[in-house]
Amino acid sequence: SHIMSEYVRMTDTERDQIDQDAQVFMRTCADAIHQLRTEAHKGVQSAQVKEHRTAVLDFIEDYLRRVCKLYSEQRAIRVKRVIDKKRL
């Protein structure tokens, strides 16, 4: 119930700002992962190190993908609520 009371107090402008910031943050993370992937193999001779770095970056990328999916689902719920409110 504490979470719901905080949700009610938040304005649409604040929610829009959070959405905008979240999108920027997710894009920044995706760009950073891409850059790390590019840099990860420079100067590395060992196949084991390359494989390890690739696996770690794959894991991080998958985690970001799951976070983005969760965010999208939550945003869709918010949009649906706004549409339902306007219909009433």
C-alpha positions as CSV (number, residue, x, y, z in Angstrom):
1,S,0.0,0.0,0.0
2,H,3.0,2.3,0.6
3,I,4.0,1.9,-3.0
4,M,0.5,2.7,-4.2
5,S,0.3,5.9,-2.1
6,E,3.6,7.0,-3.6
7,Y,2.2,6.2,-7.1
8,V,-0.9,8.3,-6.5
9,R,1.2,11.3,-5.4
10,M,3.4,11.3,-8.5
11,T,2.3,13.7,-11.3
12,D,2.0,12.8,-14.9
13,T,4.8,15.2,-15.6
14,E,7.1,13.4,-13.1
15,R,6.1,10.0,-14.7
16,D,6.9,11.4,-18.2
17,Q,10.3,12.6,-16.9
18,I,11.1,9.2,-15.5
19,D,10.1,7.6,-18.8
20,Q,12.3,9.9,-20.7
21,D,15.2,9.4,-18.3
22,A,14.8,5.7,-18.4
23,Q,14.9,5.6,-22.2
24,V,18.0,7.7,-22.2
25,F,19.6,5.5,-19.6
26,M,18.8,2.3,-21.4
27,R,20.1,3.7,-24.7
28,T,23.3,4.8,-22.9
29,C,23.7,1.3,-21.4
30,A,23.2,-0.4,-24.8
31,D,25.8,2.0,-26.4
32,A,28.3,1.2,-23.6
33,I,27.8,-2.5,-24.0
34,H,28.4,-2.1,-27.8
35,Q,31.5,-0.1,-27.1
36,L,32.8,-2.6,-24.6
37,R,32.2,-5.4,-27.1
38,T,34.3,-3.6,-29.6
39,E,37.1,-2.9,-27.2
40,A,37.0,-6.3,-25.4
41,H,39.1,-8.2,-28.0
42,K,41.7,-5.6,-28.8
43,G,45.1,-6.8,-27.9
44,V,43.9,-10.1,-26.4
45,Q,45.8,-13.2,-27.5
46,S,44.1,-15.8,-25.4
47,A,41.0,-17.5,-26.9
48,Q,39.8,-18.3,-23.3
49,V,39.9,-14.6,-22.3
50,K,38.0,-13.7,-25.5
51,E,35.4,-16.3,-24.9
52,H,35.0,-15.2,-21.2
53,R,34.6,-11.6,-22.2
54,T,32.1,-12.5,-24.9
55,A,30.1,-14.5,-22.4
56,V,30.1,-11.7,-19.8
57,L,29.0,-9.2,-22.4
58,D,26.3,-11.5,-23.6
59,F,25.1,-11.9,-20.0
60,I,25.0,-8.1,-19.5
61,E,23.3,-7.5,-22.8
62,D,20.7,-10.1,-22.0
63,Y,20.1,-8.5,-18.6
64,L,19.6,-5.1,-20.2
65,R,17.2,-6.7,-22.7
66,R,15.1,-8.1,-19.8
67,V,15.1,-4.8,-18.0
68,C,14.0,-3.0,-21.1
69,K,11.2,-5.6,-21.6
70,L,10.0,-5.1,-18.0
71,Y,10.1,-1.3,-18.5
72,S,8.1,-1.6,-21.7
73,E,5.5,-3.7,-20.0
74,Q,5.2,-1.3,-17.1
75,R,4.9,1.7,-19.5
76,A,2.2,-0.1,-21.5
77,I,0.2,-0.6,-18.4
78,R,0.5,3.1,-17.6
79,V,-0.5,4.1,-21.2
80,K,-3.5,1.8,-21.0
81,R,-4.6,3.4,-17.7
82,V,-4.3,6.8,-19.2
83,I,-6.4,5.7,-22.2
84,D,-9.0,4.1,-20.0
85,K,-9.2,7.3,-17.9
86,K,-9.8,9.4,-21.0
87,R,-12.6,7.1,-22.1
88,L,-14.4,7.6,-18.9
